[in-house]
Amino acid sequence: MFAAVSLLVFMQAAPASANWYAGNRRTAGYGVRADIRTPASQPIMYSGSISSWVSTEDYAGKWAQTGWYFHVDDYAPMDYIEYFDSSGVHHIDDIALHSFNFWRPFEVRNATSTRWDLYIVGTKRGSSYVSQAPPNEVQVLSEVQGSSSNQLRRPSFRTVQFADSYLTYWNFDQANWVENSPYYVVSKTYRYQYETDGP
């Protein structure tokens, strides 16, 4: 189970729903960043949400995550941060509306042994406190909640990178592809540049 399985649980009145993922991850990193493009046009949605994001996860199931989401009742994607505060309380904060077919850079970067900072377009938007000192697993994925009939409509990822212990960034060098049917990675030619789609 990946870090951000509960992206919109506080926004949905329905019981917990299934989640599907597609994208790539790396077993260890001190940061993760990517330019992420929203779908070219509004997807057909049946319930729940779709999202694309960068994230880190620790052994205790805490994470730091930022990206965009689109909920079944929304008219445009929304940029957000998802984090645990210093008391261990889970939060999701909406940051700004995000147009369809638009690129935006997202980053999660280690700051101290247990603090990860979250950036959107180079601006720090918050911090998440986790239980494990880095390096931690880093993930760059699309996620679908609620219905496996929800369309992704090819959100795109480019310059998918991880940070080493000096916080120098490198292109993803592992092919740990995640594809929960009916969602998939369109092309696996490059580990650091891809699209997701389905169903």
Secondary structure by P-SEA (a helix, b strand, c coil): cccccccccccccccbbbbbbbccccccccccccccccccccccccccccccccccccccccccbbbbbbcccccbbbbbcccccccccccccccccccccbbbbbbcccccccbbbbbccccccbbbbbccccccbbbbbccccccccccccccccccccccccccccccccccbbbbcccccccccccccccccccc
